[in-house]
C-alpha cells in the first residue's frame, strides 16, 4: 500500500512508530507536513501538493494532527476525502472531538457520564455559575489546551473569578469543570483501534499536582479495564465517529466519567507502559479497512 502519514515532525515517537510498523509490513510510507501542503481546488478535481509535487495514487492516510494545526489539518483531510482516499480519521470527527465543548455535549447527550461542565461566556453571570458548581476546588480549562497545559485548579470562588477575568481579557475560551476528588489525581487512558480496546493504562499525577499527564511528570501502569470502563470507552469513540482514539476517564463511586476523547493520541506513553505494539495494531486496521473500503467503492 501507498500510505501517507500527516505529521508536523517525522522524528516524533508516534510518527516513527507508525512508519516502522508500516515498513515492517512492506508498505510504502512517507511523512507529509500538513501545514506545508498546497490545496488545489477545481470542479471535480481537488489535489494536494507537497513540495511542489502532487500527492497521487495514495491508498491510505493516517493523520497525526495536533491541536495547533486542527483547521489546516481538517482542510487537508477534506481534500483527500474528495479524492476518495481512505483515511483513518475524517475531517468532521476530528473537529467534533477536538472541540472540548462539542465533544462533551455529544457524549453527555447520549448518556455518557462526564464531569459537570459549564461554558461561561458572560462575566456578569459568573458568580451565579460558580455558586451552582457546588464545592471547591473546580477545574478551569482552556478550550484548546493539550497535555495538561491550560488546566488550572481554582481553590475558591474569588480565585476562580480572578482566573476567569484574566482569561476574559485575553479573549480565551474556557470551560469550568467539577473537580472529582475521589479520583485522587489518577485517570485512565484507554486506547481504541477499530472498535477494540488494544491497550489501557492508569496515570497518576506527581505529588502536589492534580494533572496526571505523563508530559507533566505523571507515572503510569498497565491495567485491565472493568467491563463498565471498556463499554464507556468504546461507546464514546463510536459516538464521535472515530476509528482510533484515546479515551481519558476518571474512576468515581458511580462508575467511569469521561474527561475527553483524543482523536490523535500519542503512542509513546501507551506503548511504553503496556508493551503493546499499538502502531502495529493501527497498520493492521488500515490494511483491513482499506480492503473493505476498496471493495465497496
PAZAPA-4460 file (N, C-alpha, C; in steps of 0.05 Angstrom, whole numbers, plus 32768, in hexadecimal, padded with zeros to 4 digits):
% residues 297
    n_x    n_y    n_z   ca_x   ca_y   ca_z    c_x    c_y    c_z   seq   type   mol
   8011   7FE8   8000   8000   8000   8000   8011   8019   8000     1      X     A
   8006   802E   7FF5   8013   8049   7FF5   8006   8059   800C     2      X     A
   8014   805C   8022   8009   8069   803A   8016   8084   803F     3      X     A
   8005   8098   8045   800F   80B2   804C   8008   80B6   806A     4      X     A
   801D   80BE   8079   8018   80C6   8095   801B   80E4   8097     5      X     A
   8005   80F1   809F   8006   810E   80A3   8011   8115   80BE     6      X     A
   8028   8122   80BF   8035   8128   80D8   8047   8140   80D4     7      X     A
   8048   8152   80E9   8059   8169   80E8   8077   8162   80EA     8      X     A
   807D   814B   80F6   8099   8144   80FC   809D   8126   80F9     9      X     A
   80AC   811E   80E5   80B1   8102   80DF   80C0   80F4   80F5    10      X     A
   80CE   8103   8106   80DF   80F6   811B   80D0   80F1   8135    11      X     A
   80B6   80FA   8137   80A6   80F5   814F   80A2   80D7   8153    12      X     A
   80A1   80CF   816C   809F   80B2   8173   8087   80A6   8165    13      X     A
   8070   80B2   8167   8057   80A6   815B   805A   80A3   813D    14      X     A
   8064   80B7   8130   8068   80B6   8113   807B   80A1   810B    15      X     A
   8092   80A0   8119   80A6   808B   8112   809C   806F   8118    16      X     A
   808C   806C   812D   8081   8052   8133   806F   8048   811D    17      X     A
   805F   805A   8113   804D   8053   80FD   805C   804D   80E3    18      X     A
   8070   805D   80DD   8081   8059   80C6   808E   803E   80C7    19      X     A
   809A   8037   80DE   80A8   801D   80E1   8094   8006   80DE    20      X     A
   807D   8009   80EA   8069   7FF3   80E9   805F   7FEF   80CC    21      X     A
   805C   8005   80BD   8053   8002   80A1   8069   7FF6   8090    22      X     A
   8082   7FFE   8094   8098   7FF3   8084   809D   7FD6   808A    23      X     A
   8099   7FCE   80A3   809C   7FB1   80AA   8088   7FA0   809B    24      X     A
   8072   7FAC   8093   805E   7F9D   8084   8060   7FA3   8066    25      X     A
   8077   7FAE   805E   807E   7FB2   8041   806C   7FC6   8033    26      X     A
   8063   7FDA   8042   8054   7FF0   8036   8066   8007   8030    27      X     A
   805F   8016   801A   806E   802F   8014   8061   8045   8025    28      X     A
   8070   8052   8035   8065   8066   8047   8077   807F   8047    29      X     A
   806A   8096   8047   8078   80B0   8049   806A   80C2   805C    30      X     A
   8079   80D4   8068   806F   80E7   807B   806C   8102   806D    31      X     A
   8054   810E   8070   804E   8127   8063   8045   813B   8079    32      X     A
   8051   8153   8079   804A   8168   808B   8031   8176   8080    33      X     A
   801A   8172   808E   8001   817D   8083   8001   819C   8082    34      X     A
   8011   81A9   8092   8012   81C6   8091   8022   81D0   807A    35      X     A
   8030   81BE   806C   8040   81C6   8055   8033   81BC   803B    36      X     A
   801A   81B3   803C   800D   81AA   8024   7FFF   81C1   8016    37      X     A
   7FFE   81C0   7FFC   7FEE   81D2   7FEB   7FD6   81C3   7FE2    38      X     A
   7FBF   81D1   7FE4   7FA5   81C4   7FDC   7F9B   81D0   7FC2    39      X     A
   7F98   81C0   7FAE   7F8F   81C9   7F94   7F72   81C0   7F90    40      X     A
   7F60   81D4   7F8E   7F43   81CE   7F8E   7F37   81D6   7F74    41      X     A
   7F2E   81C2   7F65   7F20   81C7   7F4C   7F07   81B5   7F4B    42      X     A
   7EF5   81BB   7F39   7EDD   81AB   7F36   7EE4   818E   7F2F    43      X     A
   7EDD   817C   7F40   7EE2   8160   7F3A   7EFF   8158   7F3B    44      X     A
   7F10   816A   7F46   7F2D   8163   7F46   7F3A   8173   7F5C    45      X     A
   7F3B   8167   7F74   7F48   8173   7F8B   7F62   8163   7F91    46      X     A
   7F78   8171   7F93   7F92   8164   7F96   7FA1   8170   7FAE    47      X     A
   7FB4   8160   7FB8   7FC6   8168   7FCD   7FE2   8168   7FC2    48      X     A
   7FEF   817F   7FC5   800B   8181   7FBB   801E   8185   7FD3    49      X     A
   8034   8177   7FD2   8048   8178   7FE8   8063   817B   7FDC    50      X     A
   8071   8190   7FE3   808B   8196   7FD7   808A   8198   7FB9    51      X     A
   8074   81A4   7FAF   806F   81A8   7F93   806A   818E   7F83    52      X     A
   8063   8179   7F91   805C   815F   7F84   8040   8157   7F8D    53      X     A
   8030   8150   7F79   8015   8147   7F7F   8016   812B   7F8C    54      X     A
   8008   8128   7FA3   8006   810F   7FB1   7FF1   80FE   7FA2    55      X     A
   7FFA   80EA   7F93   7FE7   80DA   7F83   7FEA   80BD   7F8A    56      X     A
   7FD7   80AD   7F82   7FD7   8090   7F87   7FDA   8089   7FA5    57      X     A
   7FCF   809A   7FB6   7FD0   8094   7FD3   7FBA   8081   7FDA    58      X     A
   7FC1   806B   7FE8   7FAD   8058   7FF0   7FA0   805F   800B    59      X     A
   7FB0   8068   801E   7FA6   806D   8039   7FB5   8084   8045    60      X     A
   7FA7   8093   8056   7FB3   80AA   8065   7FAF   80A5   8083    61      X     A
   7FC4   80A7   8092   7FC3   80A6   80AF   7FCA   80C1   80BB    62      X     A
   7FB6   80D0   80C4   7FBB   80EB   80CE   7FC6   80EB   80EA    63      X     A
   7FDB   80FC   80EF   7FE5   8101   8109   7FE4   8120   810C    64      X     A
   7FCD   812A   8112   7FC8   8147   8111   7FC5   8152   812D    65      X     A
   7FD7   8164   8135   7FD7   8170   814F   7FC3   8186   8151    66      X     A
   7FBE   818F   816A   7FA9   81A3   816F   7FAF   81BD   8162    67      X     A
   7FC9   81C4   815F   7FD0   81DE   8153   7FCC   81DF   8134    68      X     A
   7FC8   81C7   8128   7FC5   81C6   810B   7FAB   81BA   8103    69      X     A
   7F96   81BB   8114   7F7D   81AE   810E   7F6F   81B8   80F5    70      X     A
   7F6D   81D2   80F2   7F5E   81DD   80DB   7F6B   81D5   80C1    71      X     A
   7F85   81D9   80BE   7F93   81D2   80A5   7F93   81B4   80A2    72      X     A
   7F97   81A6   80B8   7F97   8188   80B6   7F7C   817E   80AB    73      X     A
   7F66   8189   80B5   7F4C   8181   80AC   7F48   8188   808F    74      X     A
   7F53   819E   8086   7F50   81A6   8069   7F5F   8192   8058    75      X     A
   7F76   8189   8060   7F85   8175   8051   7F76   815A   8050    76      X     A
   7F6A   8153   8067   7F5A   813A   8068   7F43   813C   8054    77      X     A
   7F35   8153   8054   7F1E   8155   8041   7F27   8153   8024    78      X     A
   7F3F   815C   801F   7F4A   815A   8003   7F4E   813D   7FFB    79      X     A
   7F59   812D   800E   7F5D   8111   8008   7F42   8103   8007    80      X     A
   7F2F   810B   8018   7F14   80FF   8018   7F07   8102   7FFC    81      X     A
   7F0A   811A   7FF1   7EFE   8120   7FD7   7F0A   810F   7FC1    82      X     A
   7F22   8104   7FC5   7F2F   80F3   7FB1   7F27   80D6   7FB5    83      X     A
   7F18   80D0   7FCB   7F11   80B4   7FD0   7F27   80A4   7FDD    84      X     A
   7F3A   80B1   7FEA   7F50   80A4   7FF8   7F46   809A   8013    85      X     A
   7F4F   8082   801C   7F47   8079   8036   7F57   8088   804B    86      X     A
   7F49   8092   8060   7F56   809F   8076   7F4E   8091   8091    87      X     A
   7F61   808F   80A3   7F5B   8084   80BD   7F4B   8099   80CE    88      X     A
   7F4D   80B2   80C6   7F3E   80C7   80D4   7F35   80DC   80C0    89      X     A
   7F1B   80E0   80BF   7F10   80F4   80AC   7F0D   810F   80BA    90      X     A
   7F09   8124   80AA   7F09   813F   80B4   7EF3   8144   80C9    91      X     A
   7EDB   813B   80C4   7EC5   8141   80D6   7EC9   8134   80F2    92      X     A
   7ED0   811A   80F4   7ED6   810F   810E   7EED   811D   811C    93      X     A
   7F01   8125   810D   7F18   8134   8119   7F0E   814D   8127    94      X     A
   7EFE   815D   8118   7EF5   8177   8123   7EE2   8172   813B    95      X     A
   7ED2   815D   8139   7EBF   8156   814E   7ECD   814F   8168    96      X     A
   7EE2   813F   8166   7EF0   8136   817E   7F03   814B   8188    97      X     A
   7F0F   815B   8176   7F24   816E   817E   7F18   8185   818F    98      X     A
   7EFF   818D   8189   7EF2   81A2   8198   7EE7   8196   81B2    99      X     A
   7EF3   819D   81C9   7EEC   8191   81E2   7ECF   8194   81E9   100      X     A
   7EC3   81AB   81E2   7EA7   81B0   81E8   7E95   819E   81D8   101      X     A
   7E99   819D   81BE   7E87   818D   81AD   7E8B   816F   81B4   102      X     A
   7EA3   8167   81BA   7EA8   814B   81C1   7E98   8144   81DA   103      X     A
   7E99   8154   81EF   7E8A   814E   8207   7E6B   8150   8202   104      X     A
   7E63   8163   81F2   7E46   8165   81EB   7E3C   814B   81DE   105      X     A
   7E4B   8140   81CB   7E43   8128   81BD   7E42   8111   81D1   106      X     A
   7E57   810E   81E1   7E58   80F7   81F3   7E42   80F8   8208   107      X     A
   7E3F   8110   8215   7E2B   8112   822A   7E0F   810F   821F   108      X     A
   7E0A   8119   8207   7DF0   8117   81FA   7DE8   80FA   81F4   109      X     A
   7DFD   80E9   81F1   7DF8   80CD   81EB   7DF9   80BB   8204   110      X     A
   7DFB   80C8   821C   7DFA   80B9   8234   7E15   80B1   8240   111      X     A
   7E2B   80BB   8235   7E45   80B6   8240   7E4A   80C9   8257   112      X     A
   7E54   80BE   826E   7E5A   80CF   8285   7E73   80E0   8280   113      X     A
   7E70   80FA   8284   7E86   810D   8282   7E86   811F   829B   114      X     A
   7E9C   812C   82A2   7E9C   813E   82B9   7E89   8155   82B3   115      X     A
   7E7B   815F   82C7   7E6A   8176   82C3   7E7B   818D   82B7   116      X     A
   7E72   8197   82A0   7E82   81AA   8291   7E71   81C2   828A   117      X     A
   7E7D   81DA   828B   7E6F   81F3   8284   7E80   8203   8272   118      X     A
   7E75   820C   825B   7E83   821F   824A   7E77   823B   8251   119      X     A
   7E88   824B   825F   7E7F   8265   8269   7E88   827B   8256   120      X     A
   7E76   8288   8248   7E7D   829C   8235   7E77   82B8   8240   121      X     A
   7E6B   82BA   8257   7E63   82D4   8261   7E6D   82D8   827E   122      X     A
   7E7F   82EA   8282   7E8A   82EF   829D   7E75   82F8   82B1   123      X     A
   7E60   8304   82A7   7E4B   830E   82BA   7E3C   82F7   82C7   124      X     A
   7E3A   82E1   82B9   7E2C   82CA   82C5   7E3F   82B6   82D2   125      X     A
   7E59   82BC   82D1   7E6D   82AA   82DC   7E68   82A3   82FA   126      X     A
   7E63   82B7   830B   7E5E   82B1   8328   7E48   829C   832C   127      X     A
   7E33   829E   831C   7E1D   828B   831F   7E25   826F   8315   128      X     A
   7E35   826F   8300   7E3E   8255   82F5   7E51   8248   8309   129      X     A
   7E62   8257   8315   7E75   824C   8329   7E66   8241   8341   130      X     A
   7E51   824F   8349   7E40   8244   835F   7E33   822A   8358   131      X     A
   7E2B   8228   833F   7E1E   8210   8335   7E31   81F8   8331   132      X     A
   7E4B   81FE   832F   7E5F   81E9   832B   7E62   81D8   8345   133      X     A
   7E59   81E3   835B   7E5B   81D4   8374   7E75   81DA   8383   134      X     A
   7E81   81C5   838E   7E99   81C8   839F   7EB2   81CE   838E   135      X     A
   7EC5   81DA   839B   7EDF   81DF   838E   7EF3   81CA   8399   136      X     A
   7F0A   81C6   838A   7F12   81D4   8372   7F03   81CC   835A   137      X     A
   7F06   81DB   8344   7EFC   81D4   832A   7F12   81D6   8315   138      X     A
   7F0E   81CB   82FE   7F22   81CB   82E9   7F1A   81E0   82D4   139      X     A
   7F2D   81F0   82CB   7F29   8203   82B5   7F3C   81FB   829F   140      X     A
   7F30   81F6   8287   7F40   81EB   8271   7F3E   81FE   8258   141      X     A
   7F54   8202   824B   7F54   820E   8231   7F47   81FB   821D   142      X     A
   7F37   8205   820B   7F2A   81F4   81F7   7F3E   81E6   81E5   143      X     A
   7F55   81F3   81E0   7F68   81E8   81CE   7F82   81DE   81DC   144      X     A
   7F80   81D9   81F6   7F98   81D0   8204   7F9D   81B2   81FF   145      X     A
   7FB6   81AA   8200   7FBE   818E   81FD   7FD3   8186   8211   146      X     A
   7FD6   816C   8216   7FEB   8161   8227   7FEC   816F   8243   147      X     A
   7FD4   8176   824D   7FD3   8182   8268   7FD9   81A0   8269   148      X     A
   7FE0   81AC   8252   7FE5   81C8   8251   7FCA   81D7   824F   149      X     A
   7FC8   81EE   825D   7FB0   81FD   825D   7F9A   81F1   826E   150      X     A
   7FA2   81E1   8282   7F8F   81D5   8295   7F97   81E0   82B1   151      X     A
   7F84   81EE   82BE   7F8A   81FB   82D7   7F76   81F2   82ED   152      X     A
   7F81   81EE   8305   7F70   81E7   831B   7F69   8200   832B   153      X     A
   7F50   8208   832B   7F47   821F   833A   7F3E   8216   8356   154      X     A
   7F4C   821F   836B   7F47   8215   8386   7F2E   8220   8393   155      X     A
   7F26   8238   838A   7F0E   8245   8397   7F00   8257   8382   156      X     A
   7EEA   8263   838A   7EDA   8274   8378   7EE9   828C   836E   157      X     A
   7EF7   829A   8381   7F05   82B3   8378   7F1C   82AC   8366   158      X     A
   7F29   8295   836B   7F3F   828C   835A   7F34   8286   833E   159      X     A
   7F1D   8279   833C   7F11   8272   8323   7F09   828B   8313   160      X     A
   7EFE   829F   8322   7EF6   82B8   8314   7F0E   82C6   8309   161      X     A
   7F24   82C7   8317   7F3C   82D4   830E   7F47   82C6   82F5   162      X     A
   7F47   82AC   82F5   7F51   829D   82DE   7F40   82A2   82C6   163      X     A
   7F26   82A1   82CA   7F13   82A5   82B4   7F15   82C1   82A8   164      X     A
   7F18   82D5   82BA   7F1B   82F0   82B0   7F35   82F3   829F   165      X     A
   7F4A   82E6   82A8   7F63   82E8   8299   7F60   82DB   827D   166      X     A
   7F53   82C4   827C   7F4F   82B7   8262   7F3C   82C8   8251   167      X     A
   7F28   82D4   825D   7F15   82E4   824E   7F23   82FC   8241   168      X     A
   7F36   8309   824E   7F44   8320   8242   7F55   8318   822A   169      X     A
   7F5E   82FF   8229   7F6E   82F6   8212   7F5E   82E7   81FE   170      X     A
   7F43   82E7   8201   7F30   82DA   81EF   7F35   82BC   81EC   171      X     A
   7F3E   82B0   8201   7F42   8293   8201   7F27   8286   8208   172      X     A
   7F21   8270   81FA   7F09   8261   8200   7F10   824B   8214   173      X     A
   7F00   824A   822A   7F06   8236   823F   7EEC   8229   8248   174      X     A
   7EEF   8212   8254   7ED9   8204   8261   7EDF   81FF   827E   175      X     A
   7ECB   81FD   828E   7ECE   81F7   82AB   7EC4   81DB   82AF   176      X     A
   7ED2   81CB   82BF   7ECA   81B0   82C4   7ECB   81A9   82E2   177      X     A
   7EB9   8198   82EA   7EBA   818E   8305   7ED3   817E   830A   178      X     A
   7EE0   8182   8320   7EF8   8173   8328   7EF0   8159   8335   179      X     A
   7EF9   8143   832A   7EF1   8128   8334   7F06   8120   8349   180      X     A
   7F01   8124   8362   7F14   811F   8377   7F1B   8102   837B   181      X     A
   7F06   80F0   8377   7F0C   80D4   837C   7F1F   80C7   8368   182      X     A
   7F24   80D5   8352   7F38   80CB   833F   7F54   80CC   834A   183      X     A
   7F59   80DE   835D   7F73   80E0   836B   7F8A   80E4   8358   184      X     A
   7F86   80F5   8344   7F9C   80FC   8331   7FA2   80E7   831D   185      X     A
   7F91   80D3   831A   7F96   80BE   8306   7F80   80BE   82F1   186      X     A
   7F87   80B5   82D9   7F74   80B1   82C4   7F7B   8098   82B5   187      X     A
   7F69   8090   82A3   7F6D   8079   8292   7F6E   8082   8275   188      X     A
   7F81   8077   8266   7F82   807B   8249   7F7D   8061   823B   189      X     A
   7F67   805F   822C   7F61   8048   821D   7F66   804E   81FF   190      X     A
   7F76   803D   81F3   7F7D   8042   81D7   7F6C   802F   81C5   191      X     A
   7F5C   803B   81B4   7F49   802C   81A4   7F51   802C   8186   192      X     A
   7F51   8015   817A   7F56   8013   815D   7F41   8001   8151   193      X     A
   7F32   800B   813E   7F1E   7FFC   812F   7F0A   7FED   8142   194      X     A
   7F00   7FFC   8155   7EEB   7FF1   8166   7EF5   7FDE   817B   195      X     A
   7F0F   7FDF   8182   7F1A   7FCC   8195   7F2E   7FDB   81A6   196      X     A
   7F2D   7FD7   81C1   7F42   7FE2   81D2   7F5B   7FD1   81D0   197      X     A
   7F70   7FDD   81C5   7F89   7FCE   81C0   7F9E   7FD3   81D6   198      X     A
   7F98   7FE6   81E8   7FAB   7FEB   81FE   7F9E   7FFE   8211   199      X     A
   7FA5   7FFB   822B   7F9A   800E   823F   7FAF   8012   8255   200      X     A
   7FB0   802A   8260   7FC2   8030   8276   7FB6   8043   828A   201      X     A
   7FBF   8041   82A2   7FB8   8054   82B7   7FCE   8069   82B9   202      X     A
   7FC7   8082   82B9   7FDB   8097   82BC   7FD7   80A5   82D7   203      X     A
   7FED   80A9   82E6   7FEC   80B5   8300   7FFB   80CF   8300   204      X     A
   7FEF   80E5   830A   7FFC   80FE   830B   8013   80FD   831F   205      X     A
   8028   810D   831A   803E   810E   832E   8034   811C   8347   206      X     A
   8042   8118   835D   8039   8124   8377   8037   8143   8374   207      X     A
   8021   814E   837E   801D   816B   837D   8010   8175   8364   208      X     A
   800B   8163   8351   7FFE   816B   8338   7FE4   815B   8335   209      X     A
   7FD1   8165   8325   7FB8   8157   8320   7FB6   814D   8304   210      X     A
   7FCA   8154   82F3   7FCA   814C   82D7   7FDA   8133   82D4   211      X     A
   7FCE   811F   82C8   7FDB   8105   82C6   7FEB   8101   82AC   212      X     A
   7FEC   8115   829B   7FF9   8112   8282   8017   810A   8286   213      X     A
   8020   80F7   8276   803C   80EE   8278   804F   8104   8271   214      X     A
   8046   8117   825F   8057   812E   8258   805A   8141   8270   215      X     A
   8049   813E   8284   804B   8150   829C   8058   8141   82B3   216      X     A
   8065   812B   82AD   8073   811D   82C3   8063   8107   82D0   217      X     A
   804C   8100   82C5   803C   80EA   82D0   8048   80CF   82CB   218      X     A
   803F   80BB   82D9   8048   80A0   82D5   8031   808F   82CA   219      X     A
   8038   8077   82C0   8023   8067   82B3   8028   8049   82B9   220      X     A
   8012   803A   82B8   8014   801D   82BA   7FFE   8010   82A9   221      X     A
   8004   7FF8   829F   7FF2   7FEA   828E   7FDB   7FDF   829F   222      X     A
   7FC2   7FE1   8294   7FAB   7FD8   82A3   7F99   7FC8   8290   223      X     A
   7F86   7FBA   829C   7F70   7FAD   828D   7F57   7FBC   8294   224      X     A
   7F48   7FC6   8280   7F30   7FD5   8285   7F1A   7FC4   8290   225      X     A
   7F09   7FD0   82A0   7EF0   7FC2   82A8   7EDE   7FC2   8290   226      X     A
   7EC9   7FB1   8291   7EB6   7FB0   827B   7EA9   7FCB   8277   227      X     A
   7EA2   7FD9   828C   7E95   7FF3   828A   7EA8   8007   827D   228      X     A
   7EC2   8006   8285   7ED5   8019   8279   7ED9   8013   825B   229      X     A
   7EDB   7FFA   8254   7EDF   7FF2   8238   7EC6   7FFB   8227   230      X     A
   7EAF   7FF5   8231   7E96   7FFD   8223   7E95   801B   821F   231      X     A
   7E9C   802A   8234   7E9B   8047   8233   7EAE   8052   821E   232      X     A
   7EC7   8047   821E   7EDB   804F   820B   7ED2   804A   81EE   233      X     A
   7EC8   8032   81E9   7EC0   802A   81CE   7EA8   803A   81C4   234      X     A
   7E95   803F   81D6   7E7D   804E   81CE   7E85   806B   81C8   235      X     A
   7E97   8077   81D8   7EA0   8092   81D4   7EAD   8096   81B8   236      X     A
   7EBE   8083   81B2   7ECC   8084   8198   7EB8   8081   8181   237      X     A
   7EA5   806F   8184   7E91   806B   816F   7E80   8084   816B   238      X     A
   7E78   8090   8181   7E67   80A8   817F   7E74   80BF   8170   239      X     A
   7E8F   80C1   8173   7E9D   80D6   8165   7EA6   80CF   8149   240      X     A
   7EA1   80B6   8141   7EA8   80AD   8126   7EC5   80A9   8121   241      X     A
   7ED3   80A0   8136   7EF0   809C   8134   7EF8   807F   8130   242      X     A
   7F0D   807A   8122   7F18   805F   811F   7F2F   805A   8132   243      X     A
   7F3E   806F   8138   7F55   806D   814A   7F52   8084   815E   244      X     A
   7F54   807E   8178   7F51   8093   818C   7F5C   808B   81A7   245      X     A
   7F63   809F   81B6   7F6A   809B   81D2   7F53   80A6   81E3   246      X     A
   7F48   8096   81F5   7F32   809F   8206   7F3C   80A2   8222   247      X     A
   7F3A   80BB   822D   7F43   80C0   8248   7F2B   80C0   825B   248      X     A
   7F2D   80AF   8270   7F17   80AC   8282   7F21   80AE   829F   249      X     A
   7F0E   80B5   82B1   7F13   80B5   82CE   7F03   809F   82DB   250      X     A
   7F0E   8092   82EF   7EFF   807F   82FF   7EEF   808F   8314   251      X     A
   7ED6   808A   8317   7EC6   8097   832C   7EB5   8082   833A   252      X     A
   7EA8   808A   834F   7E97   8078   835E   7E7F   806F   834E   253      X     A
   7E79   807E   8339   7E61   8078   8328   7E69   806D   830D   254      X     A
   7E83   8064   830A   7E8C   8059   82F1   7E9E   806D   82E2   255      X     A
   7EA7   8065   82CA   7EBA   8076   82BB   7EAD   8090   82B0   256      X     A
   7EBD   80A5   82B1   7EB5   80BF   82A6   7EC9   80C7   8291   257      X     A
   7EC0   80CE   8279   7ED2   80D5   8263   7EDA   80F2   8264   258      X     A
   7EF4   80F7   8264   7EFF   8112   8264   7F01   811D   8248   259      X     A
   7F0D   810D   8236   7F0F   8115   821A   7F15   80FD   8209   260      X     A
   7F12   8101   81EF   7F19   80EC   81DB   7F2C   80F9   81C7   261      X     A
   7F44   80ED   81C6   7F59   80F8   81B5   7F59   80EA   819A   262      X     A
   7F55   80F9   8185   7F53   80EE   816A   7F6F   80E8   815E   263      X     A
   7F84   80F2   816A   7F9F   80EE   8160   7FB1   80E8   8177   264      X     A
   7FAC   80D2   8186   7FBB   80CC   819F   7FD7   80C4   819A   265      X     A
   7FE9   80CC   81AC   8005   80C4   81AA   8009   80A6   81B0   266      X     A
   801E   809B   81A5   8023   807E   81A8   8039   8078   81BC   267      X     A
   804A   808B   81C2   8061   8086   81D3   8059   807C   81EF   268      X     A
   8047   808A   81FC   8040   8083   8217   8032   8068   8218   269      X     A
   801F   8063   8206   800F   804B   8207   801F   8033   81FE   270      X     A
   8031   8036   81EA   8042   801F   81E2   8056   8019   81F7   271      X     A
   8062   802E   8203   8076   8029   8217   806B   801C   8230   272      X     A
   8053   8024   8237   8046   8019   8250   803B   7FFD   824C   273      X     A
   802D   7FF9   8236   8020   7FDF   8232   8031   7FCB   8223   274      X     A
   8046   7FD4   8216   8057   7FC3   8205   8047   7FB6   81EF   275      X     A
   8032   7FC3   81E6   8022   7FBA   81D0   802A   7FCA   81B7   276      X     A
   802C   7FBC   81A0   8033   7FC9   8187   801B   7FD7   817C   277      X     A
   8015   7FEF   8187   7FFD   7FFE   817F   7FFF   8006   8162   278      X     A
   8017   800F   815A   801B   8017   813E   8015   8000   812B   279      X     A
   801E   7FE8   8133   8018   7FD1   8122   7FFA   7FCB   8121   280      X     A
   7FEC   7FCF   8137   7FCF   7FCC   8137   7FC2   7FE0   8124   281      X     A
   7FCC   7FF8   8123   7FC1   800D   8111   7FC6   8005   80F4   282      X     A
   7FDE   7FFC   80ED   7FE4   7FF5   80D2   7FD3   7FDC   80C9   283      X     A
   7FCF   7FC9   80DC   7FBE   7FB2   80D5   7FA1   7FBB   80D0   284      X     A
   7F98   7FCF   80DF   7F7D   7FDA   80DA   7F7C   7FE7   80BF   285      X     A
   7F91   7FF7   80B8   7F92   8004   809E   7F90   7FEF   8087   286      X     A
   7F9F   7FDA   808A   7F9E   7FC5   8075   7F82   7FB9   8072   287      X     A
   7F75   7FB2   8088   7F5A   7FA7   8087   7F46   7FBB   807C   288      X     A
   7F47   7FD3   8087   7F34   7FE7   807F   7F37   7FF0   8062   289      X     A
   7F50   7FF1   8059   7F54   7FF9   803D   7F49   7FE4   802A   290      X     A
   7F4C   7FCB   8030   7F41   7FB6   801F   7F22   7FB8   801E   291      X     A
   7F16   7FBC   8035   7EF9   7FBF   8035   7EF0   7FD8   8027   292      X     A
   7EFF   7FEE   802B   7EF8   8007   801E   7EFA   8005   8000   293      X     A
   7F0F   7FF7   7FF6   7F13   7FF4   7FDA   7EFE   7FE3   7FCD   294      X     A
   7EF6   7FCD   7FDB   7EE2   7FBB   7FD0   7EC6   7FC7   7FCF   295      X     A
   7EC2   7FDB   7FE0   7EA7   7FE9   7FE1   7EA5   8001   7FCF   296      X     A
   7EBB   8009   7FC3   7EBB   8021   7FB2   7EAE   801B   7F97   297      X     A
***
